[in-house]
Amino acid sequence: MTVNDALRLIAGFFVLLSILLAYFFHPAWLLFTGFVALNLMQSAFTRWCPMMTILRKAGLKDG
């Protein structure tokens, strides 16, 4: 698995998790979904994401 693949997997998991938490517990969890979206948009322009740094340090390779 490459860094980009893992990043997409983690982002999708976080969005799904926050939607489920908002549905079952409290709508404020949707703020976390917004945070993930803003981070994805920021990384599209800067080509840098904190999670990518973490994944590279964990040993995943760039695709």
PQR file of N, CA, C, O and H, with PARSE charges and radii, in Angstrom:
ATOM      1  N   MET A   1       0.850  -1.174   0.000 -0.4000 1.5000
ATOM      2  CA  MET A   1       0.000   0.000   0.000 -0.0000 2.0000
ATOM      3  C   MET A   1       0.896   1.238   0.000  0.5500 1.7000
ATOM      4  O   MET A   1       1.887   1.302   0.728 -0.5500 1.4000
ATOM      5  N   THR A   2       0.535   2.207  -0.819 -0.4000 1.5000
ATOM      6  CA  THR A   2       1.321   3.426  -0.907 -0.0000 2.0000
ATOM      7  C   THR A   2       0.776   4.491   0.047  0.5500 1.7000
ATOM      8  O   THR A   2      -0.289   4.318   0.639 -0.5500 1.4000
ATOM      9  H   THR A   2      -0.270   2.155  -1.410  0.4000 1.0000
ATOM     10  N   VAL A   3       1.508   5.578   0.186 -0.4000 1.5000
ATOM     11  CA  VAL A   3       1.081   6.677   1.048 -0.0000 2.0000
ATOM     12  C   VAL A   3      -0.251   7.242   0.572  0.5500 1.7000
ATOM     13  O   VAL A   3      -1.138   7.508   1.383 -0.5500 1.4000
ATOM     14  H   VAL A   3       2.374   5.718  -0.295  0.4000 1.0000
ATOM     15  N   ASN A   4      -0.398   7.428  -0.736 -0.4000 1.5000
ATOM     16  CA  ASN A   4      -1.648   7.990  -1.269 -0.0000 2.0000
ATOM     17  C   ASN A   4      -2.838   7.062  -1.026  0.5500 1.7000
ATOM     18  O   ASN A   4      -3.929   7.520  -0.686 -0.5500 1.4000
ATOM     19  H   ASN A   4       0.323   7.213  -1.395  0.4000 1.0000
ATOM     20  N   ASP A   5      -2.626   5.776  -1.198 -0.4000 1.5000
ATOM     21  CA  ASP A   5      -3.710   4.814  -0.943 -0.0000 2.0000
ATOM     22  C   ASP A   5      -4.123   4.839   0.525  0.5500 1.7000
ATOM     23  O   ASP A   5      -5.312   4.869   0.842 -0.5500 1.4000
ATOM     24  H   ASP A   5      -1.740   5.404  -1.474  0.4000 1.0000
ATOM     25  N   ALA A   6      -3.140   4.826   1.412 -0.4000 1.5000
ATOM     26  CA  ALA A   6      -3.430   4.840   2.843 -0.0000 2.0000
ATOM     27  C   ALA A   6      -4.095   6.142   3.255  0.5500 1.7000
ATOM     28  O   ALA A   6      -4.989   6.140   4.100 -0.5500 1.4000
ATOM     29  H   ALA A   6      -2.174   4.801   1.154  0.4000 1.0000
ATOM     30  N   LEU A   7      -3.672   7.246   2.672 -0.4000 1.5000
ATOM     31  CA  LEU A   7      -4.269   8.543   2.994 -0.0000 2.0000
ATOM     32  C   LEU A   7      -5.740   8.576   2.607  0.5500 1.7000
ATOM     33  O   LEU A   7      -6.571   9.062   3.374 -0.5500 1.4000
ATOM     34  H   LEU A   7      -2.945   7.247   1.985  0.4000 1.0000
ATOM     35  N   ARG A   8      -6.066   8.070   1.439 -0.4000 1.5000
ATOM     36  CA  ARG A   8      -7.473   8.016   1.014 -0.0000 2.0000
ATOM     37  C   ARG A   8      -8.290   7.104   1.934  0.5500 1.7000
ATOM     38  O   ARG A   8      -9.424   7.427   2.287 -0.5500 1.4000
ATOM     39  H   ARG A   8      -5.391   7.674   0.816  0.4000 1.0000
ATOM     40  N   LEU A   9      -7.715   5.979   2.315 -0.4000 1.5000
ATOM     41  CA  LEU A   9      -8.394   5.053   3.212 -0.0000 2.0000
ATOM     42  C   LEU A   9      -8.677   5.694   4.568  0.5500 1.7000
ATOM     43  O   LEU A   9      -9.782   5.575   5.098 -0.5500 1.4000
ATOM     44  H   LEU A   9      -6.794   5.717   2.028  0.4000 1.0000
ATOM     45  N   ILE A  10      -7.688   6.367   5.121 -0.4000 1.5000
ATOM     46  CA  ILE A  10      -7.843   7.001   6.434 -0.0000 2.0000
ATOM     47  C   ILE A  10      -8.857   8.142   6.359  0.5500 1.7000
ATOM     48  O   ILE A  10      -9.706   8.264   7.242 -0.5500 1.4000
ATOM     49  H   ILE A  10      -6.791   6.464   4.691  0.4000 1.0000
ATOM     50  N   ALA A  11      -8.784   8.976   5.325 -0.4000 1.5000
ATOM     51  CA  ALA A  11      -9.732  10.083   5.187 -0.0000 2.0000
ATOM     52  C   ALA A  11     -11.160   9.563   5.055  0.5500 1.7000
ATOM     53  O   ALA A  11     -12.072  10.091   5.691 -0.5500 1.4000
ATOM     54  H   ALA A  11      -8.094   8.876   4.608  0.4000 1.0000
ATOM     55  N   GLY A  12     -11.357   8.548   4.249 -0.4000 1.5000
ATOM     56  CA  GLY A  12     -12.686   7.959   4.107 -0.0000 2.0000
ATOM     57  C   GLY A  12     -13.199   7.367   5.406  0.5500 1.7000
ATOM     58  O   GLY A  12     -14.376   7.505   5.741 -0.5500 1.4000
ATOM     59  H   GLY A  12     -10.615   8.118   3.733  0.4000 1.0000
ATOM     60  N   PHE A  13     -12.308   6.703   6.139 -0.4000 1.5000
ATOM     61  CA  PHE A  13     -12.693   6.132   7.431 -0.0000 2.0000
ATOM     62  C   PHE A  13     -13.103   7.227   8.403  0.5500 1.7000
ATOM     63  O   PHE A  13     -14.113   7.095   9.094 -0.5500 1.4000
ATOM     64  H   PHE A  13     -11.352   6.591   5.867  0.4000 1.0000
ATOM     65  N   PHE A  14     -12.321   8.323   8.466 -0.4000 1.5000
ATOM     66  CA  PHE A  14     -12.639   9.416   9.383 -0.0000 2.0000
ATOM     67  C   PHE A  14     -13.975  10.073   9.030  0.5500 1.7000
ATOM     68  O   PHE A  14     -14.747  10.418   9.924 -0.5500 1.4000
ATOM     69  H   PHE A  14     -11.501   8.430   7.905  0.4000 1.0000
ATOM     70  N   VAL A  15     -14.252  10.246   7.742 -0.4000 1.5000
ATOM     71  CA  VAL A  15     -15.527  10.843   7.344 -0.0000 2.0000
ATOM     72  C   VAL A  15     -16.682   9.927   7.732  0.5500 1.7000
ATOM     73  O   VAL A  15     -17.674  10.383   8.301 -0.5500 1.4000
ATOM     74  H   VAL A  15     -13.625   9.965   7.015  0.4000 1.0000
ATOM     75  N   LEU A  16     -16.558   8.648   7.430 -0.4000 1.5000
ATOM     76  CA  LEU A  16     -17.617   7.701   7.785 -0.0000 2.0000
ATOM     77  C   LEU A  16     -17.805   7.624   9.295  0.5500 1.7000
ATOM     78  O   LEU A  16     -18.937   7.608   9.780 -0.5500 1.4000
ATOM     79  H   LEU A  16     -15.753   8.277   6.968  0.4000 1.0000
ATOM     80  N   LEU A  17     -16.713   7.577  10.034 -0.4000 1.5000
ATOM     81  CA  LEU A  17     -16.792   7.525  11.491 -0.0000 2.0000
ATOM     82  C   LEU A  17     -17.497   8.750  12.060  0.5500 1.7000
ATOM     83  O   LEU A  17     -18.353   8.625  12.936 -0.5500 1.4000
ATOM     84  H   LEU A  17     -15.794   7.590   9.641  0.4000 1.0000
ATOM     85  N   SER A  18     -17.143   9.928  11.569 -0.4000 1.5000
ATOM     86  CA  SER A  18     -17.760  11.137  12.111 -0.0000 2.0000
ATOM     87  C   SER A  18     -19.244  11.225  11.759  0.5500 1.7000
ATOM     88  O   SER A  18     -20.036  11.736  12.551 -0.5500 1.4000
ATOM     89  H   SER A  18     -16.447  10.030  10.858  0.4000 1.0000
ATOM     90  N   ILE A  19     -19.625  10.740  10.594 -0.4000 1.5000
ATOM     91  CA  ILE A  19     -21.051  10.716  10.240 -0.0000 2.0000
ATOM     92  C   ILE A  19     -21.813   9.774  11.161  0.5500 1.7000
ATOM     93  O   ILE A  19     -22.902  10.105  11.628 -0.5500 1.4000
ATOM     94  H   ILE A  19     -18.982  10.325   9.951  0.4000 1.0000
ATOM     95  N   LEU A  20     -21.248   8.612  11.422 -0.4000 1.5000
ATOM     96  CA  LEU A  20     -21.900   7.671  12.342 -0.0000 2.0000
ATOM     97  C   LEU A  20     -21.997   8.235  13.753  0.5500 1.7000
ATOM     98  O   LEU A  20     -23.024   8.088  14.416 -0.5500 1.4000
ATOM     99  H   LEU A  20     -20.362   8.343  11.043  0.4000 1.0000
ATOM    100  N   LEU A  21     -20.929   8.881  14.214 -0.4000 1.5000
ATOM    101  CA  LEU A  21     -20.962   9.486  15.545 -0.0000 2.0000
ATOM    102  C   LEU A  21     -21.992  10.609  15.618  0.5500 1.7000
ATOM    103  O   LEU A  21     -22.663  10.766  16.638 -0.5500 1.4000
ATOM    104  H   LEU A  21     -20.095   9.001  13.676  0.4000 1.0000
ATOM    105  N   ALA A  22     -22.121  11.390  14.548 -0.4000 1.5000
ATOM    106  CA  ALA A  22     -23.123  12.460  14.517 -0.0000 2.0000
ATOM    107  C   ALA A  22     -24.541  11.891  14.522  0.5500 1.7000
ATOM    108  O   ALA A  22     -25.440  12.450  15.150 -0.5500 1.4000
ATOM    109  H   ALA A  22     -21.575  11.262  13.719  0.4000 1.0000
ATOM    110  N   TYR A  23     -24.730  10.799  13.833 -0.4000 1.5000
ATOM    111  CA  TYR A  23     -26.059  10.199  13.760 -0.0000 2.0000
ATOM    112  C   TYR A  23     -26.473   9.579  15.096  0.5500 1.7000
ATOM    113  O   TYR A  23     -27.605   9.755  15.546 -0.5500 1.4000
ATOM    114  H   TYR A  23     -23.999  10.345  13.323  0.4000 1.0000
ATOM    115  N   PHE A  24     -25.544   8.851  15.724 -0.4000 1.5000
ATOM    116  CA  PHE A  24     -25.895   8.114  16.927 -0.0000 2.0000
ATOM    117  C   PHE A  24     -25.689   8.896  18.227  0.5500 1.7000
ATOM    118  O   PHE A  24     -26.308   8.561  19.237 -0.5500 1.4000
ATOM    119  H   PHE A  24     -24.624   8.708  15.358  0.4000 1.0000
ATOM    120  N   PHE A  25     -24.838   9.927  18.231 -0.4000 1.5000
ATOM    121  CA  PHE A  25     -24.526  10.592  19.487 -0.0000 2.0000
ATOM    122  C   PHE A  25     -24.826  12.091  19.482  0.5500 1.7000
ATOM    123  O   PHE A  25     -25.665  12.548  20.258 -0.5500 1.4000
ATOM    124  H   PHE A  25     -24.335  10.198  17.410  0.4000 1.0000
ATOM    125  N   HIS A  26     -24.164  12.857  18.631 -0.4000 1.5000
ATOM    126  CA  HIS A  26     -24.369  14.300  18.659 -0.0000 2.0000
ATOM    127  C   HIS A  26     -23.957  14.906  17.315  0.5500 1.7000
ATOM    128  O   HIS A  26     -22.917  14.543  16.765 -0.5500 1.4000
ATOM    129  H   HIS A  26     -23.483  12.486  18.001  0.4000 1.0000
ATOM    130  N   PRO A  27     -24.767  15.829  16.784 -0.5600 1.5000
ATOM    131  CA  PRO A  27     -24.469  16.434  15.483  0.2800 2.0000
ATOM    132  C   PRO A  27     -23.167  17.231  15.442  0.5500 1.7000
ATOM    133  O   PRO A  27     -22.657  17.510  14.357 -0.5500 1.4000
ATOM    134  N   ALA A  28     -22.627  17.598  16.581 -0.4000 1.5000
ATOM    135  CA  ALA A  28     -21.371  18.348  16.610 -0.0000 2.0000
ATOM    136  C   ALA A  28     -20.208  17.541  16.022  0.5500 1.7000
ATOM    137  O   ALA A  28     -19.181  18.116  15.661 -0.5500 1.4000
ATOM    138  H   ALA A  28     -23.041  17.371  17.462  0.4000 1.0000
ATOM    139  N   TRP A  29     -20.359  16.225  15.924 -0.4000 1.5000
ATOM    140  CA  TRP A  29     -19.308  15.410  15.310 -0.0000 2.0000
ATOM    141  C   TRP A  29     -19.114  15.746  13.838  0.5500 1.7000
ATOM    142  O   TRP A  29     -18.085  15.404  13.257 -0.5500 1.4000
ATOM    143  H   TRP A  29     -21.193  15.758  16.218  0.4000 1.0000
ATOM    144  N   LEU A  30     -20.087  16.408  13.233 -0.4000 1.5000
ATOM    145  CA  LEU A  30     -19.938  16.805  11.831 -0.0000 2.0000
ATOM    146  C   LEU A  30     -18.849  17.868  11.667  0.5500 1.7000
ATOM    147  O   LEU A  30     -18.348  18.065  10.560 -0.5500 1.4000
ATOM    148  H   LEU A  30     -20.923  16.685  13.705  0.4000 1.0000
ATOM    149  N   LEU A  31     -18.480  18.546  12.735 -0.4000 1.5000
ATOM    150  CA  LEU A  31     -17.353  19.474  12.673 -0.0000 2.0000
ATOM    151  C   LEU A  31     -16.060  18.734  12.333  0.5500 1.7000
ATOM    152  O   LEU A  31     -15.187  19.277  11.655 -0.5500 1.4000
ATOM    153  H   LEU A  31     -18.887  18.386  13.634  0.4000 1.0000
ATOM    154  N   PHE A  32     -15.945  17.505  12.802 -0.4000 1.5000
ATOM    155  CA  PHE A  32     -14.780  16.696  12.466 -0.0000 2.0000
ATOM    156  C   PHE A  32     -14.758  16.372  10.971  0.5500 1.7000
ATOM    157  O   PHE A  32     -13.694  16.352  10.352 -0.5500 1.4000
ATOM    158  H   PHE A  32     -16.654  17.065  13.352  0.4000 1.0000
ATOM    159  N   THR A  33     -15.926  16.121  10.401 -0.4000 1.5000
ATOM    160  CA  THR A  33     -16.020  15.900   8.962 -0.0000 2.0000
ATOM    161  C   THR A  33     -15.549  17.139   8.215  0.5500 1.7000
ATOM    162  O   THR A  33     -14.833  17.035   7.219 -0.5500 1.4000
ATOM    163  H   THR A  33     -16.790  16.137  10.905  0.4000 1.0000
ATOM    164  N   GLY A  34     -15.951  18.307   8.693 -0.4000 1.5000
ATOM    165  CA  GLY A  34     -15.509  19.556   8.090 -0.0000 2.0000
ATOM    166  C   GLY A  34     -14.005  19.741   8.187  0.5500 1.7000
ATOM    167  O   GLY A  34     -13.376  20.226   7.247 -0.5500 1.4000
ATOM    168  H   GLY A  34     -16.533  18.391   9.501  0.4000 1.0000
ATOM    169  N   PHE A  35     -13.425  19.358   9.317 -0.4000 1.5000
ATOM    170  CA  PHE A  35     -11.976  19.450   9.485 -0.0000 2.0000
ATOM    171  C   PHE A  35     -11.252  18.565   8.476  0.5500 1.7000
ATOM    172  O   PHE A  35     -10.266  18.985   7.872 -0.5500 1.4000
ATOM    173  H   PHE A  35     -13.936  18.964  10.080  0.4000 1.0000
ATOM    174  N   VAL A  36     -11.735  17.357   8.296 -0.4000 1.5000
ATOM    175  CA  VAL A  36     -11.125  16.446   7.330 -0.0000 2.0000
ATOM    176  C   VAL A  36     -11.232  17.035   5.923  0.5500 1.7000
ATOM    177  O   VAL A  36     -10.271  16.978   5.156 -0.5500 1.4000
ATOM    178  H   VAL A  36     -12.536  17.016   8.787  0.4000 1.0000
ATOM    179  N   ALA A  37     -12.381  17.596   5.579 -0.4000 1.5000
ATOM    180  CA  ALA A  37     -12.572  18.189   4.258 -0.0000 2.0000
ATOM    181  C   ALA A  37     -11.629  19.372   4.044  0.5500 1.7000
ATOM    182  O   ALA A  37     -11.016  19.489   2.982 -0.5500 1.4000
ATOM    183  H   ALA A  37     -13.162  17.643   6.202  0.4000 1.0000
ATOM    184  N   LEU A  38     -11.508  20.242   5.035 -0.4000 1.5000
ATOM    185  CA  LEU A  38     -10.599  21.385   4.904 -0.0000 2.0000
ATOM    186  C   LEU A  38      -9.155  20.928   4.745  0.5500 1.7000
ATOM    187  O   LEU A  38      -8.401  21.506   3.962 -0.5500 1.4000
ATOM    188  H   LEU A  38     -12.006  20.147   5.897  0.4000 1.0000
ATOM    189  N   ASN A  39      -8.774  19.902   5.479 -0.4000 1.5000
ATOM    190  CA  ASN A  39      -7.412  19.388   5.368 -0.0000 2.0000
ATOM    191  C   ASN A  39      -7.160  18.792   3.990  0.5500 1.7000
ATOM    192  O   ASN A  39      -6.075  18.965   3.434 -0.5500 1.4000
ATOM    193  H   ASN A  39      -9.387  19.432   6.114  0.4000 1.0000
ATOM    194  N   LEU A  40      -8.144  18.091   3.428 -0.4000 1.5000
ATOM    195  CA  LEU A  40      -7.999  17.540   2.079 -0.0000 2.0000
ATOM    196  C   LEU A  40      -7.881  18.655   1.041  0.5500 1.7000
ATOM    197  O   LEU A  40      -7.082  18.551   0.111 -0.5500 1.4000
ATOM    198  H   LEU A  40      -9.025  17.950   3.879  0.4000 1.0000
ATOM    199  N   MET A  41      -8.670  19.718   1.194 -0.4000 1.5000
ATOM    200  CA  MET A  41      -8.590  20.833   0.243 -0.0000 2.0000
ATOM    201  C   MET A  41      -7.248  21.548   0.364  0.5500 1.7000
ATOM    202  O   MET A  41      -6.647  21.915  -0.646 -0.5500 1.4000
ATOM    203  H   MET A  41      -9.319  19.802   1.950  0.4000 1.0000
ATOM    204  N   GLN A  42      -6.778  21.746   1.587 -0.4000 1.5000
ATOM    205  CA  GLN A  42      -5.486  22.388   1.800 -0.0000 2.0000
ATOM    206  C   GLN A  42      -4.372  21.558   1.167  0.5500 1.7000
ATOM    207  O   GLN A  42      -3.470  22.108   0.534 -0.5500 1.4000
ATOM    208  H   GLN A  42      -7.266  21.448   2.408  0.4000 1.0000
ATOM    209  N   SER A  43      -4.428  20.256   1.331 -0.4000 1.5000
ATOM    210  CA  SER A  43      -3.367  19.405   0.795 -0.0000 2.0000
ATOM    211  C   SER A  43      -3.390  19.360  -0.733  0.5500 1.7000
ATOM    212  O   SER A  43      -2.362  19.092  -1.354 -0.5500 1.4000
ATOM    213  H   SER A  43      -5.160  19.809   1.845  0.4000 1.0000
ATOM    214  N   ALA A  44      -4.537  19.617  -1.343 -0.4000 1.5000
ATOM    215  CA  ALA A  44      -4.610  19.662  -2.806 -0.0000 2.0000
ATOM    216  C   ALA A  44      -3.803  20.832  -3.360  0.5500 1.7000
ATOM    217  O   ALA A  44      -3.236  20.744  -4.449 -0.5500 1.4000
ATOM    218  H   ALA A  44      -5.373  19.835  -0.838  0.4000 1.0000
ATOM    219  N   PHE A  45      -3.755  21.918  -2.612 -0.4000 1.5000
ATOM    220  CA  PHE A  45      -3.021  23.096  -3.069 -0.0000 2.0000
ATOM    221  C   PHE A  45      -1.553  23.072  -2.658  0.5500 1.7000
ATOM    222  O   PHE A  45      -0.692  23.508  -3.423 -0.5500 1.4000
ATOM    223  H   PHE A  45      -4.216  21.990  -1.727  0.4000 1.0000
ATOM    224  N   THR A  46      -1.259  22.571  -1.468 -0.4000 1.5000
ATOM    225  CA  THR A  46       0.114  22.631  -0.955 -0.0000 2.0000
ATOM    226  C   THR A  46       0.899  21.356  -1.196  0.5500 1.7000
ATOM    227  O   THR A  46       2.123  21.347  -1.064 -0.5500 1.4000
ATOM    228  H   THR A  46      -1.959  22.217  -0.847  0.4000 1.0000
ATOM    229  N   ARG A  47       0.203  20.265  -1.552 -0.4000 1.5000
ATOM    230  CA  ARG A  47       0.841  18.956  -1.737 -0.0000 2.0000
ATOM    231  C   ARG A  47       1.479  18.450  -0.451  0.5500 1.7000
ATOM    232  O   ARG A  47       2.425  17.663  -0.495 -0.5500 1.4000
ATOM    233  H   ARG A  47      -0.792  20.272  -1.659  0.4000 1.0000
ATOM    234  N   TRP A  48       0.963  18.901   0.707 -0.4000 1.5000
ATOM    235  CA  TRP A  48       1.476  18.454   1.993 -0.0000 2.0000
ATOM    236  C   TRP A  48       0.311  18.199   2.934  0.5500 1.7000
ATOM    237  O   TRP A  48      -0.640  18.979   2.998 -0.5500 1.4000
ATOM    238  H   TRP A  48       0.195  19.540   0.743  0.4000 1.0000
ATOM    239  N   CYS A  49       0.400  17.104   3.656 -0.4000 1.5000
ATOM    240  CA  CYS A  49      -0.614  16.733   4.624 -0.0000 2.0000
ATOM    241  C   CYS A  49       0.107  16.112   5.818  0.5500 1.7000
ATOM    242  O   CYS A  49       0.996  15.283   5.629 -0.5500 1.4000
ATOM    243  H   CYS A  49       1.172  16.471   3.604  0.4000 1.0000
ATOM    244  N   PRO A  50      -0.253  16.491   7.030 -0.5600 1.5000
ATOM    245  CA  PRO A  50       0.416  15.914   8.207  0.2800 2.0000
ATOM    246  C   PRO A  50       0.359  14.383   8.240  0.5500 1.7000
ATOM    247  O   PRO A  50       1.318  13.736   8.658 -0.5500 1.4000
ATOM    248  N   MET A  51      -0.754  13.812   7.806 -0.4000 1.5000
ATOM    249  CA  MET A  51      -0.883  12.354   7.827 -0.0000 2.0000
ATOM    250  C   MET A  51       0.108  11.698   6.870  0.5500 1.7000
ATOM    251  O   MET A  51       0.578  10.591   7.133 -0.5500 1.4000
ATOM    252  H   MET A  51      -1.533  14.338   7.466  0.4000 1.0000
ATOM    253  N   MET A  52       0.430  12.366   5.767 -0.4000 1.5000
ATOM    254  CA  MET A  52       1.405  11.801   4.828 -0.0000 2.0000
ATOM    255  C   MET A  52       2.780  11.686   5.489  0.5500 1.7000
ATOM    256  O   MET A  52       3.497  10.708   5.276 -0.5500 1.4000
ATOM    257  H   MET A  52       0.048  13.265   5.553  0.4000 1.0000
ATOM    258  N   THR A  53       3.139  12.678   6.281 -0.4000 1.5000
ATOM    259  CA  THR A  53       4.407  12.628   7.003 -0.0000 2.0000
ATOM    260  C   THR A  53       4.418  11.459   7.975  0.5500 1.7000
ATOM    261  O   THR A  53       5.418  10.750   8.083 -0.5500 1.4000
ATOM    262  H   THR A  53       2.556  13.473   6.454  0.4000 1.0000
ATOM    263  N   ILE A  54       3.328  11.257   8.671 -0.4000 1.5000
ATOM    264  CA  ILE A  54       3.216  10.151   9.627 -0.0000 2.0000
ATOM    265  C   ILE A  54       3.306   8.814   8.898  0.5500 1.7000
ATOM    266  O   ILE A  54       3.991   7.901   9.358 -0.5500 1.4000
ATOM    267  H   ILE A  54       2.516  11.832   8.583  0.4000 1.0000
ATOM    268  N   LEU A  55       2.623   8.698   7.772 -0.4000 1.5000
ATOM    269  CA  LEU A  55       2.627   7.436   7.024 -0.0000 2.0000
ATOM    270  C   LEU A  55       4.009   7.121   6.463  0.5500 1.7000
ATOM    271  O   LEU A  55       4.424   5.962   6.442 -0.5500 1.4000
ATOM    272  H   LEU A  55       2.067   9.440   7.399  0.4000 1.0000
ATOM    273  N   ARG A  56       4.720   8.151   6.007 -0.4000 1.5000
ATOM    274  CA  ARG A  56       6.090   7.921   5.515 -0.0000 2.0000
ATOM    275  C   ARG A  56       7.003   7.458   6.639  0.5500 1.7000
ATOM    276  O   ARG A  56       7.832   6.570   6.444 -0.5500 1.4000
ATOM    277  H   ARG A  56       4.383   9.092   6.024  0.4000 1.0000
ATOM    278  N   LYS A  57       6.852   8.060   7.818 -0.4000 1.5000
ATOM    279  CA  LYS A  57       7.668   7.634   8.964 -0.0000 2.0000
ATOM    280  C   LYS A  57       7.317   6.230   9.410  0.5500 1.7000
ATOM    281  O   LYS A  57       8.141   5.535  10.003 -0.5500 1.4000
ATOM    282  H   LYS A  57       6.178   8.782   7.976  0.4000 1.0000
ATOM    283  N   ALA A  58       6.077   5.808   9.121 -0.4000 1.5000
ATOM    284  CA  ALA A  58       5.654   4.455   9.451 -0.0000 2.0000
ATOM    285  C   ALA A  58       6.175   3.426   8.446  0.5500 1.7000
ATOM    286  O   ALA A  58       6.014   2.221   8.642 -0.5500 1.4000
ATOM    287  H   ALA A  58       5.407   6.373   8.639  0.4000 1.0000
ATOM    288  N   GLY A  59       6.806   3.913   7.359 -0.4000 1.5000
ATOM    289  CA  GLY A  59       7.424   2.988   6.429 -0.0000 2.0000
ATOM    290  C   GLY A  59       6.731   2.819   5.098  0.5500 1.7000
ATOM    291  O   GLY A  59       7.196   2.037   4.268 -0.5500 1.4000
ATOM    292  H   GLY A  59       6.936   4.892   7.199  0.4000 1.0000
ATOM    293  N   LEU A  60       5.628   3.525   4.857 -0.4000 1.5000
ATOM    294  CA  LEU A  60       4.953   3.406   3.574 -0.0000 2.0000
ATOM    295  C   LEU A  60       5.712   4.202   2.524  0.5500 1.7000
ATOM    296  O   LEU A  60       6.308   5.238   2.819 -0.5500 1.4000
ATOM    297  H   LEU A  60       5.250   4.160   5.531  0.4000 1.0000
ATOM    298  N   LYS A  61       5.682   3.713   1.322 -0.4000 1.5000
ATOM    299  CA  LYS A  61       6.413   4.334   0.220 -0.0000 2.0000
ATOM    300  C   LYS A  61       5.473   5.165  -0.650  0.5500 1.7000
ATOM    301  O   LYS A  61       4.278   4.886  -0.740 -0.5500 1.4000
ATOM    302  H   LYS A  61       5.198   2.871   1.083  0.4000 1.0000
ATOM    303  N   ASP A  62       6.037   6.192  -1.287 -0.4000 1.5000
ATOM    304  CA  ASP A  62       5.274   6.988  -2.250 -0.0000 2.0000
ATOM    305  C   ASP A  62       5.010   6.151  -3.487  0.5500 1.7000
ATOM    306  O   ASP A  62       5.828   5.323  -3.887 -0.5500 1.4000
ATOM    307  H   ASP A  62       7.008   6.419  -1.214  0.4000 1.0000
ATOM    308  N   GLY A  63       3.854   6.384  -4.081 -0.4000 1.5000
ATOM    309  CA  GLY A  63       3.475   5.618  -5.259 -0.0000 2.0000
ATOM    310  C   GLY A  63       3.937   6.291  -6.444  0.5500 1.7000
ATOM    311  O   GLY A  63       3.718   5.806  -7.554 -0.5500 1.4000
ATOM    312  H   GLY A  63       3.189   7.057  -3.756  0.4000 1.0000
TER
END
